[in-house]
């Protein structure tokens, strides 16, 4: 789960010498916005706070997990990936960190991210014997492939998502094709969401990749399938996160570590105030879920969601920034 956005920095009031130095150090910034709701809103939040509070000239660039993190690890660009699910690309992140191209700076979601295969609660209630992936794979007739009703359907995310790679590998690992299942490419974040909404409206069976925290799982009550096997960190690293690997073995999903990644060159020029903000900036899964629900109900963009959060939650975000930056941000709002 948009076009390139850009904004120029807005200087409000009298700027102290230290703030001028900070602005000069910060300069232009590229912020990666992944194509899911929480990542879109936090990238816009960073853009507003860095521009208005710290005199940066930040712009948003659209990205996805795999290409963005790979580019940062190999080329040191873009400058910031606010919400990076790094367990999906452990080797890439490790290499980029060791080679001095990227640094980990705090976590926007310290509660962690939950990924996996989910089924609707009404489906789980109707089939209490289905609790694990192997349990479900015995019943391809319960969730029919719209293109071939003789097979079951497992709905995957769009290309470019790390979770899409993992789902495809687990599809192989659990031998789902042999059990009579098709892996359905939903094409986009909207396509994936739409497949869940359609199933709910019709009270039909559905199984596929999704993650939390999300507004959609707040709206549609879903149950995560257990893997039926333990989490295997070595196998996850060896094959499950590697698209080219041909012999994945079953494993449970881990609770994902989510961090902010910053390109090393930017971390060295941004100045201590900016880096302190990026290190402090975090919110609970409950906070972001409520914000995403508001965005969904109001069809709000990431930028609108960020502004709404700043207007409604000064008690949270003021703890992330300096008093001088807080005053400038409030004036801009």
HUBELMO-V67028 format. One record per pair of residues at least 6 apart in sequence whose ideal C-beta (glycine too) atoms are under 8 Angstrom apart, sorted by the first residue. I is the first residue (numbers start at 1). GAP is how many residues later the second one is. D is the distance in Angstrom with one decimal. If there is no record, write none. Layout:
# HUBELMO-V67028
i=I gap=GAP d=D
i=I gap=GAP d=D
This chain:
# HUBELMO-V67028
i=1 gap=33 d=7.8
i=1 gap=34 d=4.5
i=1 gap=35 d=4.3
i=1 gap=36 d=7.8
i=1 gap=156 d=7.0
i=1 gap=157 d=6.4
i=1 gap=160 d=7.3
i=1 gap=187 d=6.6
i=1 gap=188 d=1.8
i=1 gap=189 d=7.2
i=1 gap=191 d=6.6
i=1 gap=192 d=7.5
i=2 gap=31 d=7.2
i=2 gap=33 d=7.6
i=2 gap=38 d=7.8
i=2 gap=60 d=5.5
i=3 gap=59 d=7.9
i=4 gap=55 d=6.9
i=4 gap=56 d=6.8
i=4 gap=57 d=6.3
i=4 gap=58 d=6.9
i=5 gap=39 d=7.9
i=5 gap=42 d=7.4
i=5 gap=54 d=6.4
i=5 gap=55 d=4.5
i=5 gap=298 d=7.2
i=6 gap=53 d=4.1
i=6 gap=54 d=7.7
i=7 gap=40 d=6.5
i=7 gap=44 d=5.5
i=7 gap=50 d=7.7
i=7 gap=51 d=6.7
i=7 gap=52 d=6.9
i=8 gap=43 d=7.6
i=8 gap=49 d=5.9
i=9 gap=14 d=6.8
i=9 gap=42 d=4.9
i=9 gap=43 d=7.6
i=9 gap=46 d=5.0
i=9 gap=47 d=5.9
i=9 gap=48 d=5.0
i=9 gap=49 d=7.9
i=10 gap=41 d=6.6
i=10 gap=42 d=5.7
i=10 gap=322 d=6.0
i=11 gap=12 d=7.8
i=11 gap=44 d=6.5
i=12 gap=40 d=7.5
i=12 gap=316 d=5.0
i=12 gap=319 d=4.7
i=12 gap=320 d=6.4
i=13 gap=314 d=7.7
i=13 gap=315 d=7.2
i=13 gap=318 d=6.9
i=15 gap=8 d=7.5
i=15 gap=40 d=7.4
i=16 gap=308 d=6.9
i=19 gap=35 d=7.8
i=19 gap=36 d=6.5
i=19 gap=305 d=6.1
i=20 gap=35 d=7.6
i=21 gap=250 d=7.2
i=22 gap=32 d=5.8
i=22 gap=33 d=6.3
i=22 gap=249 d=4.6
i=22 gap=251 d=5.3
i=22 gap=252 d=6.9
i=23 gap=31 d=6.8
i=23 gap=32 d=2.8
i=23 gap=33 d=7.1
i=25 gap=244 d=5.5
i=25 gap=245 d=6.2
i=25 gap=246 d=4.0
i=25 gap=249 d=7.8
i=26 gap=24 d=6.8
i=26 gap=28 d=5.6
i=26 gap=29 d=6.1
i=26 gap=30 d=4.0
i=26 gap=31 d=7.8
i=26 gap=243 d=7.5
i=26 gap=244 d=5.4
i=26 gap=245 d=6.1
i=26 gap=248 d=5.6
i=27 gap=29 d=6.9
i=27 gap=30 d=6.6
i=27 gap=242 d=6.7
i=28 gap=28 d=7.5
i=28 gap=29 d=4.8
i=28 gap=30 d=7.6
i=28 gap=31 d=7.4
i=29 gap=21 d=6.0
i=29 gap=27 d=5.0
i=29 gap=28 d=6.9
i=29 gap=29 d=4.1
i=29 gap=30 d=7.3
i=29 gap=50 d=5.0
i=29 gap=51 d=6.6
i=29 gap=237 d=6.8
i=29 gap=241 d=7.8
i=30 gap=28 d=7.6
i=30 gap=29 d=6.0
i=30 gap=30 d=7.8
i=30 gap=31 d=5.2
i=30 gap=47 d=6.6
i=30 gap=48 d=3.8
i=30 gap=49 d=4.9
i=30 gap=50 d=7.3
i=31 gap=12 d=5.0
i=31 gap=15 d=5.4
i=31 gap=16 d=5.7
i=31 gap=19 d=7.9
i=31 gap=27 d=5.7
i=31 gap=28 d=7.2
i=31 gap=29 d=5.2
i=31 gap=30 d=7.0
i=31 gap=47 d=6.6
i=31 gap=48 d=6.9
i=31 gap=49 d=4.8
i=31 gap=51 d=6.5
i=32 gap=11 d=6.7
i=32 gap=28 d=7.8
i=32 gap=29 d=5.9
i=32 gap=30 d=7.8
i=32 gap=31 d=4.2
i=32 gap=36 d=4.6
i=32 gap=40 d=8.0
i=32 gap=46 d=4.8
i=32 gap=48 d=6.7
i=32 gap=49 d=4.5
i=32 gap=50 d=7.3
i=33 gap=6 d=6.2
i=33 gap=7 d=5.3
i=33 gap=10 d=3.8
i=33 gap=11 d=7.3
i=33 gap=27 d=4.9
i=33 gap=28 d=7.1
i=33 gap=29 d=5.7
i=33 gap=30 d=6.8
i=33 gap=269 d=6.6
i=34 gap=6 d=7.3
i=34 gap=9 d=7.7
i=34 gap=29 d=6.0
i=34 gap=30 d=6.1
i=34 gap=31 d=6.3
i=34 gap=34 d=7.0
i=34 gap=47 d=7.8
i=34 gap=49 d=6.4
i=35 gap=27 d=6.9
i=35 gap=29 d=6.3
i=35 gap=123 d=7.7
i=35 gap=125 d=8.0
i=35 gap=153 d=7.9
i=35 gap=154 d=5.4
i=36 gap=153 d=5.9
i=36 gap=175 d=8.0
i=36 gap=178 d=7.5
i=37 gap=177 d=6.6
i=37 gap=178 d=6.1
i=37 gap=255 d=4.9
i=37 gap=258 d=6.3
i=37 gap=259 d=7.6
i=37 gap=265 d=7.6
i=37 gap=268 d=7.8
i=38 gap=45 d=6.3
i=38 gap=71 d=7.5
i=38 gap=175 d=6.5
i=38 gap=176 d=7.1
i=38 gap=250 d=5.3
i=38 gap=254 d=6.2
i=39 gap=43 d=6.8
i=39 gap=44 d=4.3
i=40 gap=261 d=7.6
i=40 gap=262 d=3.3
i=40 gap=265 d=7.5
i=41 gap=247 d=7.6
i=41 gap=250 d=6.4
i=41 gap=251 d=7.2
i=41 gap=254 d=6.8
i=41 gap=261 d=4.8
i=41 gap=264 d=4.1
i=41 gap=265 d=5.4
i=41 gap=268 d=7.1
i=42 gap=40 d=4.6
i=42 gap=41 d=5.4
i=42 gap=66 d=5.5
i=42 gap=264 d=7.7
i=43 gap=17 d=5.5
i=43 gap=39 d=5.2
i=43 gap=40 d=7.6
i=43 gap=259 d=6.6
i=44 gap=16 d=6.9
i=44 gap=257 d=7.8
i=44 gap=258 d=4.3
i=44 gap=259 d=4.5
i=44 gap=261 d=7.0
i=44 gap=262 d=3.9
i=45 gap=37 d=7.9
i=45 gap=236 d=7.8
i=45 gap=261 d=4.1
i=45 gap=264 d=6.5
i=45 gap=265 d=7.3
i=45 gap=272 d=8.0
i=46 gap=12 d=7.1
i=46 gap=34 d=6.5
i=46 gap=36 d=5.3
i=46 gap=232 d=7.6
i=46 gap=235 d=7.4
i=47 gap=11 d=4.6
i=47 gap=12 d=7.4
i=47 gap=13 d=5.8
i=47 gap=256 d=8.0
i=47 gap=259 d=7.7
i=48 gap=255 d=7.8
i=48 gap=258 d=5.6
i=48 gap=259 d=7.0
i=48 gap=262 d=6.8
i=48 gap=281 d=7.2
i=48 gap=284 d=7.6
i=49 gap=228 d=6.6
i=49 gap=232 d=7.8
i=49 gap=268 d=7.5
i=49 gap=271 d=7.7
i=49 gap=272 d=6.5
i=49 gap=276 d=7.2
i=49 gap=280 d=6.2
i=50 gap=6 d=4.0
i=50 gap=8 d=4.7
i=50 gap=224 d=6.6
i=50 gap=227 d=7.7
i=51 gap=6 d=7.0
i=51 gap=7 d=5.2
i=52 gap=276 d=5.5
i=52 gap=277 d=5.0
i=52 gap=280 d=4.1
i=53 gap=224 d=7.6
i=53 gap=268 d=5.5
i=53 gap=269 d=7.8
i=53 gap=272 d=3.3
i=53 gap=273 d=7.2
i=53 gap=275 d=5.2
i=53 gap=276 d=4.7
i=54 gap=217 d=7.7
i=54 gap=219 d=6.2
i=54 gap=220 d=5.4
i=54 gap=223 d=7.2
i=54 gap=271 d=5.9
i=56 gap=218 d=7.2
i=61 gap=17 d=5.4
i=63 gap=8 d=7.8
i=63 gap=15 d=7.1
i=63 gap=18 d=7.5
i=64 gap=94 d=8.0
i=64 gap=96 d=3.4
i=64 gap=97 d=6.1
i=65 gap=19 d=7.5
i=65 gap=20 d=6.1
i=65 gap=23 d=5.9
i=65 gap=24 d=7.2
i=65 gap=95 d=6.9
i=65 gap=96 d=5.7
i=65 gap=97 d=4.3
i=65 gap=98 d=7.9
i=66 gap=22 d=7.6
i=66 gap=23 d=6.6
i=66 gap=94 d=5.7
i=66 gap=95 d=7.3
i=66 gap=96 d=5.8
i=66 gap=99 d=7.1
i=67 gap=93 d=6.2
i=68 gap=10 d=7.0
i=68 gap=13 d=5.5
i=68 gap=16 d=7.7
i=69 gap=12 d=6.4
i=69 gap=15 d=5.9
i=69 gap=17 d=7.2
i=69 gap=20 d=5.2
i=69 gap=23 d=5.8
i=69 gap=24 d=6.5
i=69 gap=27 d=7.7
i=69 gap=192 d=6.8
i=70 gap=19 d=7.2
i=70 gap=22 d=5.6
i=71 gap=6 d=6.0
i=71 gap=7 d=7.2
i=72 gap=6 d=6.7
i=72 gap=9 d=6.1
i=72 gap=24 d=6.3
i=72 gap=29 d=6.8
i=72 gap=30 d=5.0
i=72 gap=189 d=5.8
i=72 gap=191 d=5.7
i=73 gap=19 d=5.0
i=73 gap=20 d=6.6
i=73 gap=22 d=6.0
i=73 gap=23 d=2.7
i=73 gap=24 d=8.0
i=73 gap=26 d=7.7
i=73 gap=28 d=5.7
i=73 gap=29 d=5.7
i=74 gap=22 d=7.2
i=74 gap=27 d=7.1
i=75 gap=26 d=7.5
i=76 gap=25 d=4.7
i=76 gap=26 d=7.3
i=76 gap=187 d=4.4
i=76 gap=188 d=6.2
i=76 gap=189 d=5.6
i=77 gap=186 d=6.0
i=78 gap=185 d=7.0
i=79 gap=183 d=6.8
i=79 gap=184 d=5.0
i=79 gap=186 d=8.0
i=79 gap=187 d=4.0
i=80 gap=180 d=6.8
i=80 gap=181 d=7.3
i=80 gap=182 d=5.5
i=80 gap=183 d=7.4
i=80 gap=186 d=7.0
i=80 gap=198 d=7.2
i=81 gap=179 d=6.9
i=81 gap=180 d=4.3
i=81 gap=181 d=7.9
i=82 gap=26 d=5.9
i=82 gap=178 d=5.4
i=83 gap=25 d=5.2
i=83 gap=26 d=7.0
i=83 gap=175 d=6.1
i=83 gap=177 d=7.3
i=84 gap=9 d=7.8
i=84 gap=174 d=6.8
i=84 gap=175 d=5.6
i=84 gap=176 d=6.8
i=84 gap=177 d=4.5
i=85 gap=28 d=5.8
i=85 gap=30 d=7.8
i=85 gap=77 d=6.2
i=85 gap=78 d=7.9
i=85 gap=171 d=5.1
i=85 gap=172 d=7.7
i=85 gap=173 d=5.6
i=86 gap=7 d=4.6
i=86 gap=18 d=7.6
i=86 gap=170 d=7.9
i=86 gap=171 d=5.7
i=86 gap=172 d=7.4
i=86 gap=173 d=5.7
i=86 gap=175 d=7.4
i=87 gap=149 d=7.6
i=87 gap=154 d=7.8
i=87 gap=167 d=5.8
i=87 gap=169 d=4.7
i=87 gap=170 d=5.4
i=88 gap=74 d=2.8
i=88 gap=75 d=6.8
i=88 gap=77 d=7.3
i=88 gap=78 d=6.7
i=88 gap=153 d=5.8
i=88 gap=168 d=7.4
i=89 gap=73 d=6.1
i=89 gap=152 d=6.5
i=90 gap=146 d=7.7
i=90 gap=147 d=5.4
i=90 gap=151 d=6.6
i=91 gap=146 d=6.9
i=91 gap=150 d=7.9
i=93 gap=9 d=7.2
i=93 gap=168 d=7.5
i=96 gap=6 d=4.3
i=97 gap=6 d=7.0
i=97 gap=7 d=6.9
i=100 gap=164 d=5.4
i=101 gap=162 d=6.7
i=101 gap=163 d=5.5
i=102 gap=159 d=5.2
i=102 gap=160 d=6.8
i=102 gap=161 d=6.0
i=102 gap=162 d=6.2
i=103 gap=158 d=7.4
i=103 gap=159 d=5.3
i=103 gap=161 d=5.8
i=103 gap=164 d=5.2
i=104 gap=155 d=4.6
i=104 gap=156 d=7.3
i=104 gap=157 d=6.3
i=104 gap=158 d=7.9
i=105 gap=154 d=7.2
i=105 gap=155 d=4.7
i=105 gap=156 d=7.4
i=105 gap=157 d=5.0
i=105 gap=162 d=7.3
i=105 gap=170 d=6.6
i=105 gap=173 d=4.7
i=105 gap=174 d=5.2
i=106 gap=153 d=6.9
i=106 gap=154 d=5.5
i=106 gap=172 d=6.2
i=106 gap=173 d=4.1
i=106 gap=174 d=6.7
i=106 gap=175 d=6.7
i=106 gap=176 d=6.2
i=107 gap=150 d=7.5
i=107 gap=151 d=5.7
i=107 gap=152 d=5.1
i=107 gap=153 d=7.0
i=107 gap=175 d=5.7
i=108 gap=150 d=6.3
i=108 gap=151 d=7.8
i=108 gap=152 d=5.9
i=108 gap=173 d=6.4
i=108 gap=174 d=5.4
i=108 gap=175 d=6.9
i=109 gap=104 d=7.2
i=109 gap=149 d=4.5
i=109 gap=173 d=6.9
i=109 gap=174 d=7.2
i=109 gap=175 d=8.0
i=109 gap=176 d=6.4
i=109 gap=179 d=6.9
i=110 gap=172 d=5.4
i=110 gap=174 d=7.7
i=111 gap=102 d=7.7
i=111 gap=173 d=5.9
i=111 gap=174 d=4.3
i=112 gap=143 d=4.4
i=112 gap=144 d=5.8
i=112 gap=145 d=6.5
i=112 gap=146 d=6.5
i=113 gap=98 d=5.9
i=113 gap=99 d=7.1
i=113 gap=100 d=7.6
i=113 gap=142 d=7.2
i=113 gap=143 d=3.9
i=113 gap=144 d=8.0
i=113 gap=145 d=5.1
i=114 gap=97 d=6.3
i=114 gap=98 d=4.4
i=114 gap=99 d=7.9
i=114 gap=110 d=7.0
i=114 gap=139 d=7.7
i=114 gap=141 d=6.1
i=114 gap=142 d=7.3
i=115 gap=48 d=5.4
i=115 gap=51 d=7.5
i=115 gap=94 d=7.3
i=115 gap=95 d=7.6
i=115 gap=96 d=4.3
i=115 gap=97 d=8.0
i=115 gap=138 d=5.2
i=115 gap=141 d=6.0
i=116 gap=93 d=7.6
i=116 gap=94 d=7.6
i=116 gap=95 d=7.7
i=116 gap=108 d=4.7
i=116 gap=109 d=6.6
i=116 gap=111 d=7.8
i=116 gap=137 d=4.6
i=117 gap=16 d=6.2
i=117 gap=37 d=7.3
i=117 gap=50 d=7.3
i=117 gap=53 d=7.7
i=117 gap=90 d=5.8
i=117 gap=91 d=6.5
i=117 gap=92 d=6.3
i=117 gap=107 d=7.2
i=117 gap=108 d=4.8
i=118 gap=89 d=7.1
i=118 gap=90 d=6.9
i=118 gap=91 d=7.9
i=118 gap=92 d=4.9
i=118 gap=99 d=7.6
i=118 gap=104 d=4.2
i=118 gap=105 d=6.5
i=118 gap=106 d=5.3
i=118 gap=107 d=6.8
i=119 gap=11 d=7.2
i=119 gap=17 d=7.2
i=119 gap=86 d=7.5
i=119 gap=87 d=6.6
i=119 gap=88 d=5.1
i=119 gap=103 d=6.8
i=119 gap=104 d=5.6
i=119 gap=106 d=6.2
i=120 gap=76 d=7.8
i=120 gap=79 d=6.4
i=120 gap=80 d=6.3
i=120 gap=85 d=7.7
i=120 gap=86 d=5.7
i=120 gap=100 d=6.9
i=120 gap=101 d=7.3
i=120 gap=102 d=5.9
i=120 gap=103 d=7.5
i=121 gap=100 d=4.2
i=121 gap=101 d=6.4
i=121 gap=102 d=5.3
i=122 gap=81 d=6.1
i=123 gap=7 d=7.9
i=123 gap=19 d=7.8
i=123 gap=82 d=5.3
i=123 gap=83 d=7.0
i=124 gap=6 d=6.8
i=124 gap=99 d=4.3
i=127 gap=12 d=7.6
i=127 gap=15 d=7.0
i=129 gap=6 d=6.4
i=130 gap=6 d=5.1
i=130 gap=9 d=7.0
i=130 gap=95 d=7.7
i=131 gap=94 d=7.2
i=131 gap=95 d=5.8
i=132 gap=93 d=6.1
i=132 gap=94 d=4.6
i=132 gap=95 d=6.6
i=132 gap=96 d=3.5
i=133 gap=37 d=7.6
i=133 gap=41 d=5.6
i=133 gap=92 d=5.2
i=133 gap=93 d=7.4
i=133 gap=94 d=5.6
i=133 gap=95 d=5.7
i=133 gap=117 d=7.8
i=134 gap=40 d=6.8
i=134 gap=94 d=4.7
i=135 gap=90 d=7.9
i=135 gap=93 d=7.2
i=136 gap=6 d=7.8
i=136 gap=7 d=8.0
i=136 gap=71 d=6.1
i=136 gap=89 d=6.2
i=137 gap=15 d=7.9
i=137 gap=37 d=6.2
i=137 gap=38 d=8.0
i=137 gap=39 d=5.7
i=137 gap=42 d=4.5
i=137 gap=44 d=6.6
i=138 gap=41 d=7.2
i=139 gap=13 d=7.4
i=140 gap=11 d=5.9
i=140 gap=12 d=2.9
i=140 gap=39 d=6.4
i=140 gap=40 d=3.9
i=140 gap=41 d=5.3
i=141 gap=11 d=7.0
i=142 gap=10 d=7.1
i=142 gap=63 d=4.7
i=143 gap=9 d=5.1
i=143 gap=10 d=5.5
i=143 gap=11 d=7.8
i=143 gap=61 d=7.7
i=143 gap=62 d=3.8
i=143 gap=63 d=6.2
i=143 gap=64 d=5.5
i=144 gap=7 d=7.4
i=144 gap=8 d=6.7
i=144 gap=9 d=6.4
i=144 gap=61 d=7.7
i=145 gap=6 d=4.5
i=145 gap=7 d=6.4
i=145 gap=8 d=4.0
i=145 gap=36 d=7.9
i=145 gap=37 d=4.6
i=145 gap=39 d=6.8
i=146 gap=7 d=6.8
i=146 gap=38 d=7.8
i=147 gap=35 d=7.4
i=147 gap=37 d=8.0
i=148 gap=34 d=6.5
i=150 gap=30 d=7.9
i=151 gap=29 d=5.4
i=151 gap=30 d=6.2
i=151 gap=31 d=4.8
i=152 gap=27 d=7.8
i=152 gap=28 d=5.8
i=152 gap=29 d=4.2
i=152 gap=30 d=7.0
i=153 gap=28 d=7.0
i=153 gap=29 d=5.6
i=153 gap=31 d=5.0
i=153 gap=54 d=7.7
i=154 gap=13 d=7.4
i=154 gap=17 d=6.4
i=154 gap=22 d=6.3
i=154 gap=27 d=5.5
i=154 gap=28 d=7.1
i=154 gap=29 d=5.3
i=154 gap=30 d=6.6
i=154 gap=53 d=5.6
i=154 gap=54 d=5.8
i=155 gap=29 d=5.0
i=155 gap=31 d=5.5
i=155 gap=37 d=6.5
i=155 gap=40 d=5.1
i=155 gap=41 d=7.9
i=155 gap=51 d=6.8
i=155 gap=52 d=7.0
i=155 gap=53 d=3.0
i=155 gap=54 d=7.0
i=156 gap=8 d=5.5
i=156 gap=11 d=4.9
i=156 gap=12 d=6.6
i=156 gap=15 d=7.9
i=156 gap=27 d=5.6
i=156 gap=28 d=6.3
i=156 gap=29 d=5.9
i=156 gap=30 d=6.3
i=156 gap=36 d=7.8
i=156 gap=52 d=6.4
i=156 gap=53 d=5.5
i=157 gap=6 d=5.4
i=157 gap=7 d=4.1
i=157 gap=10 d=6.9
i=157 gap=29 d=6.7
i=157 gap=32 d=7.4
i=157 gap=35 d=5.5
i=157 gap=52 d=5.0
i=158 gap=6 d=6.4
i=158 gap=27 d=7.6
i=158 gap=28 d=6.6
i=158 gap=29 d=5.9
i=158 gap=30 d=4.9
i=158 gap=31 d=6.1
i=158 gap=33 d=7.1
i=158 gap=34 d=7.0
i=159 gap=26 d=7.6
i=162 gap=79 d=6.9
i=163 gap=46 d=5.3
i=163 gap=48 d=6.4
i=164 gap=45 d=6.9
i=165 gap=76 d=6.5
i=165 gap=77 d=7.8
i=165 gap=78 d=4.9
i=166 gap=43 d=7.9
i=166 gap=74 d=5.7
i=166 gap=75 d=6.2
i=166 gap=87 d=7.5
i=167 gap=16 d=7.4
i=167 gap=41 d=7.7
i=167 gap=42 d=4.4
i=168 gap=15 d=6.4
i=168 gap=75 d=7.1
i=169 gap=70 d=6.6
i=169 gap=71 d=4.7
i=169 gap=72 d=7.5
i=169 gap=73 d=7.6
i=169 gap=74 d=7.4
i=169 gap=76 d=6.8
i=169 gap=79 d=4.3
i=170 gap=70 d=6.7
i=170 gap=78 d=7.0
i=170 gap=80 d=7.1
i=170 gap=81 d=7.6
i=171 gap=6 d=7.1
i=171 gap=10 d=7.5
i=171 gap=12 d=4.9
i=172 gap=74 d=7.8
i=172 gap=76 d=5.4
i=173 gap=67 d=7.1
i=173 gap=75 d=4.1
i=173 gap=76 d=5.6
i=173 gap=77 d=4.7
i=173 gap=78 d=7.2
i=174 gap=76 d=5.6
i=176 gap=7 d=7.2
i=177 gap=6 d=7.8
i=184 gap=11 d=7.7
i=184 gap=24 d=7.6
i=186 gap=6 d=4.2
i=186 gap=8 d=7.7
i=186 gap=9 d=5.6
i=186 gap=22 d=7.7
i=192 gap=16 d=7.1
i=192 gap=17 d=7.5
i=192 gap=18 d=7.3
i=193 gap=23 d=5.6
i=195 gap=11 d=6.7
i=195 gap=13 d=6.9
i=196 gap=10 d=6.1
i=196 gap=12 d=7.6
i=196 gap=14 d=7.3
i=196 gap=20 d=6.6
i=196 gap=24 d=5.8
i=196 gap=26 d=7.7
i=197 gap=23 d=7.1
i=198 gap=6 d=7.7
i=199 gap=6 d=7.0
i=199 gap=7 d=3.7
i=200 gap=6 d=7.9
i=200 gap=20 d=5.2
i=207 gap=18 d=7.2
i=210 gap=6 d=7.4
i=210 gap=7 d=6.6
i=210 gap=12 d=6.8
i=212 gap=73 d=7.0
i=212 gap=77 d=7.9
i=213 gap=72 d=4.0
i=213 gap=73 d=7.8
i=213 gap=75 d=5.4
i=213 gap=76 d=4.5
i=213 gap=79 d=7.3
i=214 gap=75 d=7.3
i=214 gap=78 d=6.4
i=215 gap=74 d=6.6
i=215 gap=77 d=3.5
i=215 gap=78 d=4.7
i=215 gap=80 d=6.6
i=215 gap=81 d=4.4
i=216 gap=80 d=7.4
i=218 gap=71 d=5.4
i=218 gap=74 d=7.4
i=218 gap=75 d=5.2
i=219 gap=74 d=7.2
i=219 gap=77 d=6.8
i=226 gap=26 d=7.2
i=227 gap=23 d=6.5
i=227 gap=24 d=6.6
i=227 gap=25 d=3.7
i=227 gap=26 d=6.9
i=228 gap=22 d=7.5
i=229 gap=21 d=4.7
i=229 gap=22 d=6.3
i=229 gap=23 d=6.1
i=230 gap=21 d=7.5
i=230 gap=22 d=5.9
i=231 gap=20 d=5.8
i=231 gap=21 d=4.2
i=231 gap=22 d=7.1
i=231 gap=23 d=5.3
i=232 gap=17 d=7.0
i=232 gap=19 d=4.1
i=232 gap=20 d=7.8
i=233 gap=21 d=7.4
i=235 gap=13 d=7.2
i=235 gap=14 d=5.1
i=235 gap=16 d=5.0
i=236 gap=15 d=5.7
i=236 gap=18 d=6.8
i=238 gap=7 d=7.1
i=239 gap=6 d=3.7
i=239 gap=8 d=6.6
i=239 gap=9 d=4.4
i=239 gap=10 d=7.1
i=240 gap=8 d=5.2
i=240 gap=11 d=5.9
i=260 gap=18 d=5.5
i=260 gap=19 d=8.0
i=260 gap=21 d=7.4
i=262 gap=8 d=7.9
i=262 gap=13 d=7.6
i=262 gap=16 d=6.5
i=267 gap=8 d=6.2
i=273 gap=49 d=5.8
i=273 gap=52 d=7.2
i=276 gap=46 d=7.9
i=277 gap=43 d=5.5
i=277 gap=44 d=5.5
i=277 gap=48 d=7.4
i=280 gap=39 d=6.8
i=280 gap=40 d=4.4
i=280 gap=41 d=8.0
i=281 gap=36 d=7.8
i=281 gap=39 d=4.7
i=283 gap=33 d=6.6
i=287 gap=26 d=7.6
i=287 gap=29 d=7.0
i=291 gap=14 d=6.0
i=291 gap=17 d=7.2
i=291 gap=18 d=5.5
i=292 gap=13 d=7.5
i=294 gap=6 d=7.0
i=294 gap=11 d=7.2
i=294 gap=14 d=6.4
i=295 gap=6 d=7.9
i=295 gap=7 d=8.0
i=295 gap=9 d=7.3
i=295 gap=10 d=4.3
i=295 gap=13 d=7.7
i=298 gap=6 d=7.6
i=300 gap=8 d=6.8
i=307 gap=26 d=6.9
i=309 gap=8 d=7.3
i=310 gap=7 d=6.1
i=310 gap=19 d=6.7
i=310 gap=23 d=5.8
i=311 gap=22 d=5.9
i=314 gap=12 d=7.9
i=314 gap=16 d=7.4
i=317 gap=9 d=8.0
i=317 gap=12 d=7.9
i=318 gap=8 d=4.9
i=321 gap=8 d=7.0
